[in-house]
Amino acid sequence: MKKMACCMAAVLTMVTAAPAADFTFDTPSDDRWHYPFNFSPGFRTTASCFGTVGTPGFNNRDAMIYVAWDTSELIAPGKGAGAYDIQSITVTLTNQANAFINPDWPIDTTADEWFTYDLNADGMNNADGIPRGEAGDTDGESDDIDPGRPLELFGLVFGPTTSESTWGEFTPFIGGDSMTVVERDPFPFVFQDGTNAPLHVEDNVSGLFNDGLGVFQFTPTPWATGSPIGYTPGAQSVPFDVQFDIDLTLADGEVKAYFQEQLNNGRIIVAVTSLRETVMMGSSSGVPSFYMKEGVSLDPGAKAASLRVTIAEPDVPAISGMSMAAMASIFVGVGALVSRRQRLLAA
Protein backbone atom coordinates (compact mmCIF):
# COMPACT_ATOMS: atom_id res chain seq x y z
CA MET A 1 0.00 0.00 0.00
CA LYS A 2 2.88 2.37 0.76
CA LYS A 3 4.34 1.77 -2.71
CA MET A 4 0.94 2.34 -4.28
CA ALA A 5 0.51 5.57 -2.33
CA CYS A 6 3.94 6.74 -3.47
CA CYS A 7 3.12 5.99 -7.11
CA MET A 8 -0.21 7.77 -6.86
CA ALA A 9 1.48 10.75 -5.21
CA ALA A 10 3.98 10.86 -8.06
CA VAL A 11 1.16 10.93 -10.60
CA LEU A 12 -0.59 13.66 -8.63
CA THR A 13 2.62 15.66 -8.67
CA MET A 14 2.82 15.27 -12.45
CA VAL A 15 -0.77 16.46 -12.80
CA THR A 16 -0.75 19.38 -10.38
CA ALA A 17 2.80 20.75 -10.63
CA ALA A 18 3.15 24.21 -12.16
CA PRO A 19 6.74 24.53 -13.36
CA ALA A 20 8.07 27.95 -14.34
CA ALA A 21 9.37 28.75 -17.80
CA ASP A 22 12.04 31.40 -18.48
CA PHE A 23 11.94 33.46 -21.66
CA THR A 24 14.87 35.68 -22.63
CA PHE A 25 14.80 38.42 -25.25
CA ASP A 26 18.32 39.60 -26.01
CA THR A 27 17.45 42.35 -28.47
CA PRO A 28 14.59 44.84 -28.35
CA SER A 29 12.36 45.48 -31.32
CA ASP A 30 12.52 49.20 -30.54
CA ASP A 31 14.79 51.31 -28.35
CA ARG A 32 14.39 55.06 -28.40
CA TRP A 33 16.38 57.82 -26.69
CA HIS A 34 13.38 59.90 -25.67
CA TYR A 35 15.08 63.28 -25.64
CA PRO A 36 14.15 66.50 -27.46
CA PHE A 37 17.55 66.80 -29.14
CA ASN A 38 17.80 63.25 -30.43
CA PHE A 39 18.17 63.94 -34.14
CA SER A 40 18.78 60.31 -35.11
CA PRO A 41 15.94 58.30 -33.56
CA GLY A 42 16.17 54.63 -34.40
CA PHE A 43 19.86 54.91 -35.25
CA ARG A 44 21.41 55.97 -31.96
CA THR A 45 24.24 53.76 -30.73
CA THR A 46 24.08 54.98 -27.12
CA ALA A 47 21.55 56.81 -24.96
CA SER A 48 21.95 58.60 -21.63
CA CYS A 49 19.57 59.20 -18.74
CA PHE A 50 19.51 62.50 -16.84
CA GLY A 51 17.26 65.19 -15.43
CA THR A 52 16.91 68.94 -15.81
CA VAL A 53 15.01 69.97 -12.68
CA GLY A 54 14.68 73.74 -12.53
CA THR A 55 15.50 74.32 -16.21
CA PRO A 56 12.65 76.11 -18.05
CA GLY A 57 11.21 74.41 -21.10
CA PHE A 58 12.28 70.87 -20.20
CA ASN A 59 10.61 67.97 -18.43
CA ASN A 60 12.26 67.08 -15.10
CA ARG A 61 13.11 63.63 -16.48
CA ASP A 62 14.61 65.00 -19.64
CA ALA A 63 16.64 62.22 -21.26
CA MET A 64 14.88 58.86 -20.95
CA ILE A 65 15.12 55.52 -22.72
CA TYR A 66 11.98 53.79 -23.99
CA VAL A 67 12.48 50.10 -24.79
CA ALA A 68 10.13 47.55 -26.37
CA TRP A 69 10.55 43.81 -26.92
CA ASP A 70 8.41 41.75 -29.26
CA THR A 71 7.48 38.77 -27.09
CA SER A 72 5.09 37.08 -29.52
CA GLU A 73 7.58 34.60 -31.01
CA LEU A 74 8.31 32.91 -27.68
CA ILE A 75 5.18 33.72 -25.68
CA ALA A 76 1.98 33.30 -27.66
CA PRO A 77 -0.19 36.42 -27.38
CA GLY A 78 -3.97 36.62 -27.33
CA LYS A 79 -4.68 34.11 -24.57
CA GLY A 80 -6.23 36.71 -22.28
CA ALA A 81 -4.20 38.68 -19.75
CA GLY A 82 -5.05 36.33 -16.88
CA ALA A 83 -3.45 33.39 -18.66
CA TYR A 84 0.05 34.80 -18.10
CA ASP A 85 0.98 34.06 -14.50
CA ILE A 86 4.15 36.15 -14.42
CA GLN A 87 6.57 35.23 -11.64
CA SER A 88 9.34 37.73 -12.39
CA ILE A 89 10.58 40.25 -14.94
CA THR A 90 14.16 41.50 -15.21
CA VAL A 91 15.42 44.20 -17.56
CA THR A 92 19.17 44.61 -18.10
CA LEU A 93 20.94 47.52 -19.79
CA THR A 94 24.69 47.77 -20.41
CA ASN A 95 26.49 51.02 -19.58
CA GLN A 96 29.21 52.07 -21.99
CA ALA A 97 32.82 52.21 -20.81
CA ASN A 98 36.21 51.87 -22.47
CA ALA A 99 39.71 53.31 -22.41
CA PHE A 100 38.34 56.72 -23.39
CA ILE A 101 35.00 56.77 -21.56
CA ASN A 102 35.39 56.20 -17.83
CA PRO A 103 31.99 56.56 -16.13
CA ASP A 104 32.06 58.11 -12.68
CA TRP A 105 28.41 58.65 -11.82
CA PRO A 106 27.76 57.61 -8.19
CA ILE A 107 25.67 54.56 -7.39
CA ASP A 108 22.30 55.20 -5.77
CA THR A 109 19.72 52.42 -5.44
CA THR A 110 17.13 54.23 -3.31
CA ALA A 111 14.40 56.65 -4.39
CA ASP A 112 15.13 60.32 -3.62
CA GLU A 113 12.42 62.63 -2.25
CA TRP A 114 11.22 65.29 -4.66
CA PHE A 115 12.31 68.09 -2.33
CA THR A 116 15.98 67.01 -2.43
CA TYR A 117 16.33 68.61 -5.88
CA ASP A 118 17.05 72.22 -6.87
CA LEU A 119 13.46 73.46 -6.82
CA ASN A 120 14.24 77.16 -7.05
CA ALA A 121 16.89 76.79 -9.75
CA ASP A 122 19.56 78.66 -7.82
CA GLY A 123 22.17 76.12 -8.87
CA MET A 124 22.40 74.48 -5.46
CA ASN A 125 20.49 71.80 -3.57
CA ASN A 126 19.35 73.10 -0.18
CA ALA A 127 21.53 76.21 -0.28
CA ASP A 128 20.35 77.35 3.15
CA GLY A 129 21.38 74.05 4.73
CA ILE A 130 18.07 73.76 6.58
CA PRO A 131 15.74 70.79 5.99
CA ARG A 132 12.46 71.54 4.23
CA GLY A 133 9.77 72.84 6.59
CA GLU A 134 12.03 73.55 9.55
CA ALA A 135 12.50 76.97 11.10
CA GLY A 136 14.61 79.20 8.88
CA ASP A 137 14.03 77.17 5.71
CA THR A 138 13.94 79.56 2.77
CA ASP A 139 14.20 77.33 -0.29
CA GLY A 140 11.88 74.41 0.54
CA GLU A 141 14.66 71.94 -0.10
CA SER A 142 16.46 69.26 1.92
CA ASP A 143 19.78 67.51 1.50
CA ASP A 144 19.80 64.14 -0.23
CA ILE A 145 20.80 61.56 2.39
CA ASP A 146 23.05 59.66 -0.03
CA PRO A 147 25.14 60.62 -3.07
CA GLY A 148 23.91 60.16 -6.62
CA ARG A 149 20.48 59.72 -8.17
CA PRO A 150 18.83 56.37 -8.88
CA LEU A 151 18.02 54.84 -12.23
CA GLU A 152 14.31 54.08 -12.20
CA LEU A 153 12.01 51.98 -14.38
CA PHE A 154 8.35 52.75 -14.98
CA GLY A 155 5.51 51.71 -17.25
CA LEU A 156 4.23 53.85 -20.13
CA VAL A 157 0.84 55.33 -20.96
CA PHE A 158 0.15 56.14 -24.61
CA GLY A 159 -2.02 58.94 -25.99
CA PRO A 160 -3.59 61.17 -27.01
CA THR A 161 -1.35 61.20 -30.10
CA THR A 162 0.56 57.93 -29.83
CA SER A 163 -0.83 54.42 -29.39
CA GLU A 164 0.71 51.33 -27.83
CA SER A 165 0.11 49.23 -30.93
CA THR A 166 1.82 51.62 -33.37
CA TRP A 167 4.53 53.32 -31.29
CA GLY A 168 8.10 52.62 -32.40
CA GLU A 169 11.59 54.03 -32.19
CA PHE A 170 10.92 56.33 -35.16
CA THR A 171 7.77 57.86 -33.63
CA PRO A 172 8.21 61.64 -33.38
CA PHE A 173 9.15 63.03 -29.97
CA ILE A 174 6.41 64.66 -27.91
CA GLY A 175 7.42 66.46 -24.72
CA GLY A 176 9.25 69.48 -23.34
CA ASP A 177 11.41 70.86 -26.14
CA SER A 178 13.33 73.70 -24.39
CA MET A 179 10.66 76.20 -25.40
CA THR A 180 7.54 74.80 -23.75
CA VAL A 181 7.00 72.14 -21.11
CA VAL A 182 4.31 69.71 -22.23
CA GLU A 183 3.53 66.20 -21.07
CA ARG A 184 5.38 63.33 -22.69
CA ASP A 185 3.48 61.06 -25.06
CA PRO A 186 3.87 58.30 -24.17
CA PHE A 187 4.53 59.25 -20.56
CA PRO A 188 6.15 57.25 -17.72
CA PHE A 189 3.72 56.59 -14.89
CA VAL A 190 2.88 54.96 -11.59
CA PHE A 191 -0.52 53.96 -10.28
CA GLN A 192 -2.13 56.38 -7.81
CA ASP A 193 -2.75 54.90 -4.39
CA GLY A 194 -6.42 54.18 -3.84
CA THR A 195 -7.64 54.89 -7.38
CA ASN A 196 -4.99 53.10 -9.51
CA ALA A 197 -5.23 56.02 -11.93
CA PRO A 198 -2.01 56.64 -13.90
CA LEU A 199 0.14 59.46 -12.51
CA HIS A 200 2.64 61.28 -14.72
CA VAL A 201 6.18 61.04 -13.33
CA GLU A 202 8.12 62.96 -16.01
CA ASP A 203 7.63 66.14 -13.95
CA ASN A 204 7.03 64.81 -10.45
CA VAL A 205 9.42 67.35 -8.89
CA SER A 206 7.69 70.31 -10.52
CA GLY A 207 4.29 68.74 -9.84
CA LEU A 208 2.83 68.95 -13.35
CA PHE A 209 0.07 67.13 -15.26
CA ASN A 210 -1.64 65.38 -12.31
CA ASP A 211 -3.72 68.28 -11.00
CA GLY A 212 -6.95 66.58 -12.16
CA LEU A 213 -6.19 63.80 -9.68
CA GLY A 214 -5.29 66.22 -6.88
CA VAL A 215 -1.60 65.31 -7.04
CA PHE A 216 1.17 67.83 -7.43
CA GLN A 217 4.78 67.44 -6.26
CA PHE A 218 5.35 63.86 -5.12
CA THR A 219 7.92 61.07 -4.93
CA PRO A 220 6.93 58.10 -7.12
CA THR A 221 7.82 54.55 -6.15
CA PRO A 222 9.68 53.12 -9.15
CA TRP A 223 8.68 49.71 -10.47
CA ALA A 224 12.37 48.81 -10.38
CA THR A 225 15.61 50.53 -9.42
CA GLY A 226 18.76 49.89 -11.40
CA SER A 227 21.53 47.94 -9.65
CA PRO A 228 24.96 48.23 -11.32
CA ILE A 229 26.92 44.97 -11.48
CA GLY A 230 30.70 45.07 -11.28
CA TYR A 231 30.87 48.86 -11.49
CA THR A 232 33.58 50.97 -9.85
CA PRO A 233 32.87 54.69 -10.39
CA GLY A 234 35.90 56.51 -11.75
CA ALA A 235 37.83 53.30 -12.41
CA GLN A 236 35.72 51.52 -15.01
CA SER A 237 37.23 50.75 -18.41
CA VAL A 238 34.91 47.93 -19.54
CA PRO A 239 31.13 47.92 -20.05
CA PHE A 240 28.96 46.82 -17.12
CA ASP A 241 25.34 45.76 -16.67
CA VAL A 242 22.64 47.58 -14.75
CA GLN A 243 19.85 45.24 -13.68
CA PHE A 244 16.23 46.14 -12.98
CA ASP A 245 14.16 43.55 -11.08
CA ILE A 246 10.55 44.65 -11.39
CA ASP A 247 8.36 44.53 -8.27
CA LEU A 248 5.18 42.91 -9.56
CA THR A 249 3.39 43.32 -6.23
CA LEU A 250 3.24 47.13 -6.42
CA ALA A 251 -0.16 48.87 -6.58
CA ASP A 252 -1.92 45.74 -5.30
CA GLY A 253 -0.84 43.75 -8.32
CA GLU A 254 -1.66 46.39 -10.94
CA VAL A 255 1.97 46.42 -12.06
CA LYS A 256 1.74 42.69 -12.73
CA ALA A 257 -1.54 43.25 -14.56
CA TYR A 258 0.15 45.89 -16.75
CA PHE A 259 2.68 43.33 -17.96
CA GLN A 260 0.08 40.57 -18.30
CA GLU A 261 -1.86 42.80 -20.66
CA GLN A 262 1.28 43.58 -22.62
CA LEU A 263 2.13 39.89 -23.01
CA ASN A 264 -1.40 39.38 -24.24
CA ASN A 265 -0.70 42.07 -26.85
CA GLY A 266 2.68 40.58 -27.76
CA ARG A 267 5.03 43.37 -26.69
CA ILE A 268 6.52 44.64 -23.42
CA ILE A 269 7.40 48.34 -23.24
CA VAL A 270 9.08 50.22 -20.37
CA ALA A 271 10.77 53.54 -19.62
CA VAL A 272 14.17 53.86 -17.93
CA THR A 273 14.77 57.26 -16.35
CA SER A 274 16.97 59.20 -13.95
CA LEU A 275 16.92 62.63 -12.37
CA ARG A 276 20.70 62.66 -12.28
CA GLU A 277 21.80 66.30 -12.51
CA THR A 278 23.95 67.42 -15.41
CA VAL A 279 25.58 70.65 -16.51
CA MET A 280 25.75 72.29 -19.89
CA MET A 281 28.76 70.98 -21.84
CA GLY A 282 29.62 68.73 -18.90
CA SER A 283 31.35 65.36 -19.16
CA SER A 284 29.23 62.51 -20.50
CA SER A 285 30.87 60.17 -18.00
CA GLY A 286 28.91 61.80 -15.19
CA VAL A 287 25.56 60.32 -16.24
CA PRO A 288 24.44 56.77 -17.05
CA SER A 289 24.81 56.05 -20.78
CA PHE A 290 23.69 52.76 -22.30
CA TYR A 291 24.29 50.85 -25.52
CA MET A 292 21.35 50.71 -27.87
CA LYS A 293 20.81 47.76 -30.21
CA GLU A 294 22.57 49.74 -32.95
CA GLY A 295 25.66 50.10 -30.75
CA VAL A 296 26.55 46.48 -29.99
CA SER A 297 29.51 46.65 -32.39
CA LEU A 298 31.14 49.51 -30.48
CA ASP A 299 32.79 47.26 -27.90
CA PRO A 300 33.19 43.50 -27.31
CA GLY A 301 31.28 43.97 -24.07
CA ALA A 302 28.47 46.03 -25.58
CA LYS A 303 24.97 44.51 -25.38
CA ALA A 304 21.50 45.65 -26.28
CA ALA A 305 18.83 45.95 -23.61
CA SER A 306 17.58 42.50 -22.63
CA LEU A 307 14.39 41.20 -21.05
CA ARG A 308 13.86 38.03 -19.02
CA VAL A 309 10.34 36.91 -18.16
CA THR A 310 9.48 33.95 -15.92
CA ILE A 311 5.97 32.54 -16.21
CA ALA A 312 4.36 29.76 -14.18
CA GLU A 313 3.07 27.16 -16.60
CA PRO A 314 -0.51 26.11 -15.81
CA ASP A 315 0.20 22.42 -16.38
CA VAL A 316 2.61 19.90 -17.87
CA PRO A 317 1.88 19.48 -21.61
CA ALA A 318 1.64 15.66 -21.37
CA ILE A 319 -1.10 15.95 -18.75
CA SER A 320 -2.74 19.14 -20.04
CA GLY A 321 -6.43 18.81 -20.76
CA MET A 322 -6.76 15.42 -19.08
CA SER A 323 -10.19 14.78 -17.62
CA MET A 324 -10.81 13.61 -14.06
CA ALA A 325 -11.94 10.27 -15.48
CA ALA A 326 -8.65 9.86 -17.33
CA MET A 327 -6.73 10.72 -14.18
CA ALA A 328 -8.77 8.14 -12.27
CA SER A 329 -7.89 5.56 -14.91
CA ILE A 330 -4.21 6.28 -14.34
CA PHE A 331 -4.61 5.75 -10.61
CA VAL A 332 -6.50 2.48 -11.18
CA GLY A 333 -3.82 1.29 -13.60
CA VAL A 334 -1.02 2.16 -11.21
CA GLY A 335 -2.84 0.37 -8.43
CA ALA A 336 -3.29 -2.75 -10.55
CA LEU A 337 0.40 -2.83 -11.48
CA VAL A 338 1.45 -2.49 -7.85
CA SER A 339 -0.96 -5.24 -6.75
CA ARG A 340 0.28 -7.61 -9.50
CA ARG A 341 3.91 -6.96 -8.53
CA GLN A 342 3.11 -7.72 -4.89
CA ARG A 343 1.43 -11.04 -5.86
CA LEU A 344 4.45 -12.05 -7.93
CA LEU A 345 6.82 -11.30 -5.08
CA ALA A 346 4.68 -13.30 -2.66
CA ALA A 347 4.53 -16.35 -4.99
C-alpha positions in Angstrom: 0.0 0.0 0.0 2.9 2.4 0.8 4.3 1.8 -2.7 0.9 2.3 -4.3 0.5 5.6 -2.3 3.9 6.7 -3.5 3.1 6.0 -7.1 -0.2 7.8 -6.9 1.5 10.7 -5.2 4.0 10.9 -8.1 1.2 10.9 -10.6 -0.6 13.7 -8.6 2.6 15.7 -8.7 2.8 15.3 -12.5 -0.8 16.5 -12.8 -0.8 19.4 -10.4 2.8 20.7 -10.6 3.1 24.2 -12.2 6.7 24.5 -13.4 8.1 27.9 -14.3 9.4 28.8 -17.8 12.0 31.4 -18.5 11.9 33.5 -21.7 14.9 35.7 -22.6 14.8 38.4 -25.2 18.3 39.6 -26.0 17.5 42.4 -28.5 14.6 44.8 -28.3 12.4 45.5 -31.3 12.5 49.2 -30.5 14.8 51.3 -28.4 14.4 55.1 -28.4 16.4 57.8 -26.7 13.4 59.9 -25.7 15.1 63.3 -25.6 14.2 66.5 -27.5 17.6 66.8 -29.1 17.8 63.2 -30.4 18.2 63.9 -34.1 18.8 60.3 -35.1 15.9 58.3 -33.6 16.2 54.6 -34.4 19.9 54.9 -35.2 21.4 56.0 -32.0 24.2 53.8 -30.7 24.1 55.0 -27.1 21.6 56.8 -25.0 21.9 58.6 -21.6 19.6 59.2 -18.7 19.5 62.5 -16.8 17.3 65.2 -15.4 16.9 68.9 -15.8 15.0 70.0 -12.7 14.7 73.7 -12.5 15.5 74.3 -16.2 12.7 76.1 -18.0 11.2 74.4 -21.1 12.3 70.9 -20.2 10.6 68.0 -18.4 12.3 67.1 -15.1 13.1 63.6 -16.5 14.6 65.0 -19.6 16.6 62.2 -21.3 14.9 58.9 -21.0 15.1 55.5 -22.7 12.0 53.8 -24.0 12.5 50.1 -24.8 10.1 47.6 -26.4 10.5 43.8 -26.9 8.4 41.7 -29.3 7.5 38.8 -27.1 5.1 37.1 -29.5 7.6 34.6 -31.0 8.3 32.9 -27.7 5.2 33.7 -25.7 2.0 33.3 -27.7 -0.2 36.4 -27.4 -4.0 36.6 -27.3 -4.7 34.1 -24.6 -6.2 36.7 -22.3 -4.2 38.7 -19.8 -5.1 36.3 -16.9 -3.5 33.4 -18.7 0.0 34.8 -18.1 1.0 34.1 -14.5 4.2 36.1 -14.4 6.6 35.2 -11.6 9.3 37.7 -12.4 10.6 40.3 -14.9 14.2 41.5 -15.2 15.4 44.2 -17.6 19.2 44.6 -18.1 20.9 47.5 -19.8 24.7 47.8 -20.4 26.5 51.0 -19.6 29.2 52.1 -22.0 32.8 52.2 -20.8 36.2 51.9 -22.5 39.7 53.3 -22.4 38.3 56.7 -23.4 35.0 56.8 -21.6 35.4 56.2 -17.8 32.0 56.6 -16.1 32.1 58.1 -12.7 28.4 58.7 -11.8 27.8 57.6 -8.2 25.7 54.6 -7.4 22.3 55.2 -5.8 19.7 52.4 -5.4 17.1 54.2 -3.3 14.4 56.6 -4.4 15.1 60.3 -3.6 12.4 62.6 -2.2 11.2 65.3 -4.7 12.3 68.1 -2.3 16.0 67.0 -2.4 16.3 68.6 -5.9 17.1 72.2 -6.9 13.5 73.5 -6.8 14.2 77.2 -7.0 16.9 76.8 -9.8 19.6 78.7 -7.8 22.2 76.1 -8.9 22.4 74.5 -5.5 20.5 71.8 -3.6 19.4 73.1 -0.2 21.5 76.2 -0.3 20.4 77.4 3.1 21.4 74.0 4.7 18.1 73.8 6.6 15.7 70.8 6.0 12.5 71.5 4.2 9.8 72.8 6.6 12.0 73.5 9.6 12.5 77.0 11.1 14.6 79.2 8.9 14.0 77.2 5.7 13.9 79.6 2.8 14.2 77.3 -0.3 11.9 74.4 0.5 14.7 71.9 -0.1 16.5 69.3 1.9 19.8 67.5 1.5 19.8 64.1 -0.2 20.8 61.6 2.4 23.0 59.7 0.0 25.1 60.6 -3.1 23.9 60.2 -6.6 20.5 59.7 -8.2 18.8 56.4 -8.9 18.0 54.8 -12.2 14.3 54.1 -12.2 12.0 52.0 -14.4 8.3 52.8 -15.0 5.5 51.7 -17.3 4.2 53.9 -20.1 0.8 55.3 -21.0 0.1 56.1 -24.6 -2.0 58.9 -26.0 -3.6 61.2 -27.0 -1.4 61.2 -30.1 0.6 57.9 -29.8 -0.8 54.4 -29.4 0.7 51.3 -27.8 0.1 49.2 -30.9 1.8 51.6 -33.4 4.5 53.3 -31.3 8.1 52.6 -32.4 11.6 54.0 -32.2 10.9 56.3 -35.2 7.8 57.9 -33.6 8.2 61.6 -33.4 9.2 63.0 -30.0 6.4 64.7 -27.9 7.4 66.5 -24.7 9.3 69.5 -23.3 11.4 70.9 -26.1 13.3 73.7 -24.4 10.7 76.2 -25.4 7.5 74.8 -23.7 7.0 72.1 -21.1 4.3 69.7 -22.2 3.5 66.2 -21.1 5.4 63.3 -22.7 3.5 61.1 -25.1 3.9 58.3 -24.2 4.5 59.3 -20.6 6.1 57.3 -17.7 3.7 56.6 -14.9 2.9 55.0 -11.6 -0.5 54.0 -10.3 -2.1 56.4 -7.8 -2.7 54.9 -4.4 -6.4 54.2 -3.8 -7.6 54.9 -7.4 -5.0 53.1 -9.5 -5.2 56.0 -11.9 -2.0 56.6 -13.9 0.1 59.5 -12.5 2.6 61.3 -14.7 6.2 61.0 -13.3 8.1 63.0 -16.0 7.6 66.1 -14.0 7.0 64.8 -10.5 9.4 67.3 -8.9 7.7 70.3 -10.5 4.3 68.7 -9.8 2.8 69.0 -13.4 0.1 67.1 -15.3 -1.6 65.4 -12.3 -3.7 68.3 -11.0 -6.9 66.6 -12.2 -6.2 63.8 -9.7 -5.3 66.2 -6.9 -1.6 65.3 -7.0 1.2 67.8 -7.4 4.8 67.4 -6.3 5.4 63.9 -5.1 7.9 61.1 -4.9 6.9 58.1 -7.1 7.8 54.6 -6.2 9.7 53.1 -9.2 8.7 49.7 -10.5 12.4 48.8 -10.4 15.6 50.5 -9.4 18.8 49.9 -11.4 21.5 47.9 -9.6 25.0 48.2 -11.3 26.9 45.0 -11.5 30.7 45.1 -11.3 30.9 48.9 -11.5 33.6 51.0 -9.9 32.9 54.7 -10.4 35.9 56.5 -11.8 37.8 53.3 -12.4 35.7 51.5 -15.0 37.2 50.7 -18.4 34.9 47.9 -19.5 31.1 47.9 -20.0 29.0 46.8 -17.1 25.3 45.8 -16.7 22.6 47.6 -14.7 19.8 45.2 -13.7 16.2 46.1 -13.0 14.2 43.5 -11.1 10.5 44.6 -11.4 8.4 44.5 -8.3 5.2 42.9 -9.6 3.4 43.3 -6.2 3.2 47.1 -6.4 -0.2 48.9 -6.6 -1.9 45.7 -5.3 -0.8 43.8 -8.3 -1.7 46.4 -10.9 2.0 46.4 -12.1 1.7 42.7 -12.7 -1.5 43.3 -14.6 0.1 45.9 -16.7 2.7 43.3 -18.0 0.1 40.6 -18.3 -1.9 42.8 -20.7 1.3 43.6 -22.6 2.1 39.9 -23.0 -1.4 39.4 -24.2 -0.7 42.1 -26.8 2.7 40.6 -27.8 5.0 43.4 -26.7 6.5 44.6 -23.4 7.4 48.3 -23.2 9.1 50.2 -20.4 10.8 53.5 -19.6 14.2 53.9 -17.9 14.8 57.3 -16.4 17.0 59.2 -14.0 16.9 62.6 -12.4 20.7 62.7 -12.3 21.8 66.3 -12.5 23.9 67.4 -15.4 25.6 70.6 -16.5 25.8 72.3 -19.9 28.8 71.0 -21.8 29.6 68.7 -18.9 31.4 65.4 -19.2 29.2 62.5 -20.5 30.9 60.2 -18.0 28.9 61.8 -15.2 25.6 60.3 -16.2 24.4 56.8 -17.1 24.8 56.0 -20.8 23.7 52.8 -22.3 24.3 50.9 -25.5 21.3 50.7 -27.9 20.8 47.8 -30.2 22.6 49.7 -32.9 25.7 50.1 -30.7 26.6 46.5 -30.0 29.5 46.6 -32.4 31.1 49.5 -30.5 32.8 47.3 -27.9 33.2 43.5 -27.3 31.3 44.0 -24.1 28.5 46.0 -25.6 25.0 44.5 -25.4 21.5 45.7 -26.3 18.8 45.9 -23.6 17.6 42.5 -22.6 14.4 41.2 -21.0 13.9 38.0 -19.0 10.3 36.9 -18.2 9.5 34.0 -15.9 6.0 32.5 -16.2 4.4 29.8 -14.2 3.1 27.2 -16.6 -0.5 26.1 -15.8 0.2 22.4 -16.4 2.6 19.9 -17.9 1.9 19.5 -21.6 1.6 15.7 -21.4 -1.1 15.9 -18.7 -2.7 19.1 -20.0 -6.4 18.8 -20.8 -6.8 15.4 -19.1 -10.2 14.8 -17.6 -10.8 13.6 -14.1 -11.9 10.3 -15.5 -8.6 9.9 -17.3 -6.7 10.7 -14.2 -8.8 8.1 -12.3 -7.9 5.6 -14.9 -4.2 6.3 -14.3 -4.6 5.8 -10.6 -6.5 2.5 -11.2 -3.8 1.3 -13.6 -1.0 2.2 -11.2 -2.8 0.4 -8.4 -3.3 -2.8 -10.6 0.4 -2.8 -11.5 1.5 -2.5 -7.8 -1.0 -5.2 -6.7 0.3 -7.6 -9.5 3.9 -7.0 -8.5 3.1 -7.7 -4.9 1.4 -11.0 -5.9 4.4 -12.1 -7.9 6.8 -11.3 -5.1 4.7 -13.3 -2.7 4.5 -16.4 -5.0 
